[in-house]
Amino acid sequence: GWRDTGIFGDALDLITRWYHNTSYWLCCGDQSKLSADGKIVDYQGNHLPSGGGEGDTEKQPNSCYHSVVMPSMSAKQVEYVFKLKIVSLEDIMTIGIDSSDTLHLNDDFSSQIDAYQYSYFSKGGTSWTRNNAMHDKRTKEYCGYTYGVYGFITGDVVTVRFNSFAGHVSFSKNGERYGNITVHQTKSLRYRLCIFLGDYGYQSVKLTDYERIGDDVDVDDDEEEEEEEEEEETNCSEKECKNQPTQEAEQQEEEQVACVD
């Protein structure tokens, strides 16, 4: 939950950071704790089940949200860049952006369909959105969109870049940048950086750098808003799913793979 610094201490802390440091982990689920400076989030869940799948221990999913609110669209070039150090990763993790505004603290934000979310998965390097969201992706990484060549592990540095003018998010691992993923944009929609911290074990992530590049200019209020296209919810079926194509310009062929949700 929120850091336990007392009512007055917490209020002073928030005011201080508002003026001097706008980049920090804002809030997290009940199994997680934030460092005093808001740069590190630590998650401790139940022990890992044997075999790498769902076991006899209770799942305790947690997500963590960043302080910066990013408009989904802007009139000029604006890019938000976050660098994250994976301090510990015993289970699974997704890193991405989410429009739910801290709604899924005690859940996996990247498995939800009630908000727009786009993430990079530690296992297999696949990407996930509300269109392919599923309850537990730990044994079904092939159901994600083809994205990174590899996932990420303890010690890796993951960089998230969100461009509100171009309307895309991209991820890098240790300096190797992967392709752009197109995001949903409307004038009222806002995103935050978000991490799903896993269901079990010990996970820790350090926010090492944040930069906003460009002029943050809102889209004119009288600018006609484009009609939102209806998005098809394409959750994996109980019997099979398709290895979804990459979101880059060149689409890869879909290949049928077995998938049980």
NORRAVEN-V690195 format. One record per helix or strand of 2 or more residues. SS is the DSSP state (alpha for helix, beta for strand). FROM is the first residue (numbers start at 1). LEN is the number of residues. If there is no record, write none. Layout:
BEGIN
SS;FROM;LEN + SS;FROM;LEN
END
This chain:
BEGIN
alpha;7;14 + beta;25;4 + beta;32;3 + beta;40;5 + alpha;50;3 + beta;63;4 + beta;70;2 + beta;78;12 + beta;94;5 + alpha;109;3 + beta;117;5 + beta;127;3 + alpha;141;3 + beta;157;7 + beta;168;6 + beta;176;7 + beta;190;7 + beta;202;13 + beta;240;4 + beta;255;4
END
